[in-house]
């Protein structure tokens, strides 16, 4: 029978409940509109969108960051966000989400496996996060300077009326921010069930009052995919332990294996498959996180970013893939140069 990692599932489920309820309160969209609405030039909008994405992803997951910011960017670019900007925001979401145990599913899984505190995990992941985030900013700057024409799109410098109507229910927002803080407190103390029942009860009450489901369709799909990604690979663990025993065991091998296997099966299954034979969990965490900025299927966030492309023709998809792969390759090269 497959092993279900209930701690990771509960952690992500709690995060999804908080994310969706914060989204319903209008808080995330309001903050995005408030920030981006004040900027009156294209370079500023590009850098601000990357910064907001970088700030949200480690706290509310890389996927939530894209769902919060990209719709706002559609307003700013009159419905047609440049492919390069979507790719850069996706790469930034992958890069900055590496920082915390709740930034993405593979981190949640490896955090529980390692059994360290929230702060210890953050400190271990800080070096590669700094490198990855700076690389995305650098690539954005170089692309804007030398390929400025690829960013050409009609920018709306005054937020359209329908975008201004994004309201924030401040009482609900404050309550859910409080629940989020409580969630981190209890998760850090290994009280997963308590954190789950606290947030689940609050979501149920909100559902009864507002008559809106606690989880969106996108969140339910994401949760289902996550359960499959963390459960199905456990069938293969007895086989993969012998396969990967020679590919892991040293910090360098664990890191490179994390990057490479992420290109084959995505970074969440890669973490599950490699963890039994890995002796350096944090180096594996570095690898599967940086490996997310690789091929399209290396990270679920990449597929979410791909959905926001106005045209999914071969040229647009290749541009999207090229930017993400460039960010990932440079980050991995600099990480090997500086940190090994």
Buried (B, 14 or more C-beta within 10 A) or exposed (E): EEEEBBBBBBBBBBBBBBBBBBBBBBBBBBBBBEBBBEBEEBBEBBBBBBBBBBBBBBBBBBBBBBBBBBBBBBBBBEEEBBBBBBBBBBBBBBBBBBBBBBBBBBBBBBBBBBEBBBEBBBEBBEEBBBBBBBBBBEBBEEBBEEEEEBBEBEBBEEBEEEBEEBEBBEEBBEBBBEBBEBBBEBBBEEBBEBBBBBBBEBBEEBBEEEEEEBBBEBBBEBBEBBBEBBBEBBEBBEEBBEEBEEBBBEBBBBBBBBBBBBBEBBBBBBBBBBBBBBEBBBBBBBBBBBBBBBBBBBBBBBBBBBEBBBEEEEEBBEBBBEBBBBBBBBBBEBBEEEEE
